[in-house]
């Protein structure tokens, strides 16, 4: 008997369009001999299985089931590919926990903590060889805030919605005026904002996942953006950034970041596939943590996809490992 897998996509944020693209790739590469896949769309005003004929079959939230051709279908597991809320912030997986339905991503506690950039930095800042930029967490915007921040932090400064993803609402400020505008933009996306000092260095991203009880660290991808930083456009607009996998690092640094990535994964109690972004600082070669994504993009050109292919693995085998791990 094939296992019934709900491929959950969509979400409540602007990242829903990325989620749909990721889901299309996942669906294309899932093993049809092992799994019967049911696309499930989750939005604030609706939740439904999109049938092959285009019908939208409502989901019964009492047990997360659907009725199809007179048959009640309950899922053996969930492949979660919702970026942002509610798939990446712990809300949806907490619901699955209550129903006893396994899923491919981090649990509710880890998901909610890692969605908060400031809290995550506090947890991982004691890891050996890993540095964090000086930062301040904000809970409200007010007149004169930019000037107050500049008494504590040095320009340039990154301003980020604390619970957002895909760099939506993120800015780099080089003056008090730009900082004021950046704060306004970020607070439109979130009621918590993190501001941190700029780290001059090369940017990398590295995938980590667990399979058969073992943590595997994939090769890093080096990101060379034509923009000032790796923003939403640089991530998803073709030609805006160059991505090199494996990234250009000497063997000593490759081994060091492998140990760091594995320790971050363990410290945050991650599950499934996650992606850690970091800087290699220009003058010191120190590793600086940027953020961790617990539901990273899975399009054909996404960083995780590039890294999986770089080790000679097919996406089909990779997704099979992620699915099988949720039943361990």
N, C-alpha and C positions, 0 to 999 in steps of 0.2 A: 504494500500500500504506500502510495506517495504521501509524504507529509504535506499538510495544508499550511501554506505560509501567507500571511497577510503582509503585503508590501505597502507600508504606511507612508504616505507622502502628503505634501501641501504645507499646512501650518498657518499661523496667525500673523506672520510678518511679511515684509518685503522679500524675504529669502524664499518664499514659497515657490517662486518661479525657478530658482536654482534647484529646489527639492524635486520638482517635476522632471527637470533634466537629468538629475542624478538617478531618479527612479526608473526612467526610461532605459538607462544604461544597465542598471542592476537587473531589470526584467529581461533584458536581451541576453544577459550572461548567466542567469541562474540555470542550474542543471534540471532540465525538464524530465529527466529519468528519475530524479529523486523527489522533486517538489512540484506540487500544484500551487501556482501562484495566483493570488487574488489582489489586484490593485485596490487599495482603500485610500480615499481622499478625506483628509481631516481639515475642516475650516471652522471658523467661529460660528457660522450659521448653518453648517451642514456636515454630515459625515456619512459617506456612502461608498459602496463597492461599485466601481465602474466596470460593468459587464462588457463582454466582447462586442455585443450589438449596440453599445452606447447607452444602455439603460443604467440608471443610477439606483442601485439597490440599497435602501437605508440600513444602517448598522443598528442592531439592538444593543444599547449600552448596558443592559442588565448582565450580559455575559460576552459582549463583543462578538456577536455572531451575526450571520446574515441568512436570509431565506431565499434559496435559489431553486427554481423549478420544483417547488413544493418540498424541498429538502432543507433542513436546518443545518448550516455549516458552522462548526466551531473550529477555530484555528489551533494548530499545534504549536505555532510560534509566530513571532512578528519580526520582520526585517524593517527596522526603523530607519527611515531616510529623511525625516523632517528636520531641517536646519532651523535653529531658533525655537521659539515657543510654538506648540507645547511639546515638541519631540526631543529638544535638546536641553531643556531647562528642568526636567524631572517631572513635570505635570503628568504627561501621558504614561510614562513608564511606572509612575506610582500607581496609576489606575490598573495597569497590567499586573503589577505586583499583587494588588488586592484580589484580582481574578485568578492569579496563579498561572498567567500566560508568560512563557519565557520570551525574551527579545534579544536582539543582537548588540545593544548599546549599553552604556554605563547605567548603574542603578539610579534610583531617584535622588539619593543623597549626593553622590558624586556629580550627577548631572546638574543639580541645582547649585552646588558650590562652584564647579568649574565654569558655569555660565557667568559667574560674577568674577570679573578679572581681578579686582582688588583682593577678594578673599583668597583666590587661588594663589596669588603672589605671596600672601602671608604664610600659606601652608608650605610652599615649595622653597622658600628663600633660604632654608637651612641646608639644602642639598649641596654636597661637595662639588666644587668647580662650576656651580651655576650661580649667576649674578642676576639681580633685578634692578632696574632703573629706579631712581628716587621718584616717588609719586605721592599724590594726595587723592583721597576718595571724597567726592562731594555728594551731598544729598539735596542741595537746592542751589538755584542761581539767584544772584542779587546784585545790585549796583555796587561797583567797586571791587567785585570779587577778583577780577583779573589783576588788579594792582596788588591785592593781598597775596595772591598766589606767587607773584613775581618777587615777593620778599623771601619766599621759601624755595622756589625753583628757578632754574636758569633757562633762558631761551636758547634754542627753540624748544617748544613743548608740544607733545602729542595730547590731543583731547579725544577721549573715546567714551561712547555710551558703555556703561559698566557691564550691562547684560546683553549687549548686541553681538551680532556676528557679521561676517562678510564685509567688515569695515564700513558698514552703513552709518553715517553720521560722524565719522572720524575725520579729524583735521590736524594739520600741522601748523602751529602758530609761531611766527617769528617776531611779533611785536604785541604790545598790550592791546592795540586795536584788533588785531587778528585773533588774539586770545578771547576777547569779548565776543566776537562773532562765532568763534569755534564753540564756546560754551553754550551759546544760544542754540546752535545747530544740534549739539549733542543732547541737550536737555529736551529737545523735541522728540528724540528717539527713546529716551529713558529718564527715569526719575533719579537715577544714580549715574554719576559720571566720574571717570578716572582721568586725571591729568598726570603726565609723567615726563621727565626730562628726556630729551632726544639722545639716543645712543648712536654714535657714528660707527658704521660697520657694514659688513655684508650680511644680507638677509637670507635665511635658510628655513626650510620646513621639513620635518621628518615624521614619517608614519610609524606607529607602534601598534601591534595587535597581539592578542593571545589566541593560541590554537593548541589543542591537546594539552592544555594546562601550562604551556610554555610561552613566555613573552618573546616576540620577535620584533627586532628593530629594523626597519627598511632603510635603504640608502637615502641620504638627505637630498633635497632639491635646492639648488641655489637660485634665487630670484633676482633678476636684474630688471628693474622697472624703469621705463622712460618717464614715469611720474616721480614725484618726490618721495612717495612711499607706496606700498602695495595696497592701494585702495580698491573699492568695489570695481571700478572700471579696469584697473590693472589686473584684477583677478579673473574677470569674466569677459573682457573685450579682447578678441584676438589681435595679436600684434602689439599690444601695449606693453607687455613685459616678455622678457626672455627667461626661460626656465631650463636649467641645466641639471640633469639627473644621470649619475650621481654628481653632487656639487663638488666644486674644487676645494678640497681640503687635504692636508697631508695625513698620512696613516695615523700619526699620533692623535690628531684632532678627531679623526673618524672614530677611533676607539674611545676617546674621551666622551664624545657626544653620544655614542652608543650606550655607555654606562649611565650618563646623565638621563637620557630618554627613558631607559629601563627603570631608573629610580623614580622619575617623575610619575610614570605609569603605576608603579607599586604604591608610592606615597599617596596618590589620589584615588587608589583602589579602582582603577579604570577597568573596563571590560570592552570587548569588541575592538574595533579599529578607531584610533584617535590620531590626531595630527598636532605636533608641537611646533610652534614657530619660534625662531630664535635669531639673535644677531651674533656674529663673530666680530667683536669690537676691533676697530682698525689698528689702534696702537698697542694694545695689550694681548690681542687674540683671546680675550676672555669671552666666555659664552654668557649671553644675556637672554633671559627668558622673555618672550613677548606674550604668548597666550597659548592655550590648548583648546582644540576643537574636538568635541566628543562625538559629533556627527559630521565628519568632514565630507566635502563634495565627492561624488563618485561619477562624474562625467568622464568621457573618454580621455579628456585632456586634463582632468583634475590631478593634483599633485600626488595623491595616494595611488591613482591609477598608473601614473608614470613610474612611481617607485616599485609597484608590484611587477610591472613589466620589466623593469631594470634588473630584477633578480631572476628573471626567466619564468615567472609564474603567470598563468593565465588568470584573467578576472573570474572566470568560471570556477577555477579551483580555489581562488581567494575567497569568493563569496560562500562557497561550500564550507570552507574552514570556519568562517564567521558563524554560519548557521549552525553547524554541528556543535560548536563550542557552547552555544546557549543551552544545550541540554546536558552538559557535563555536570 
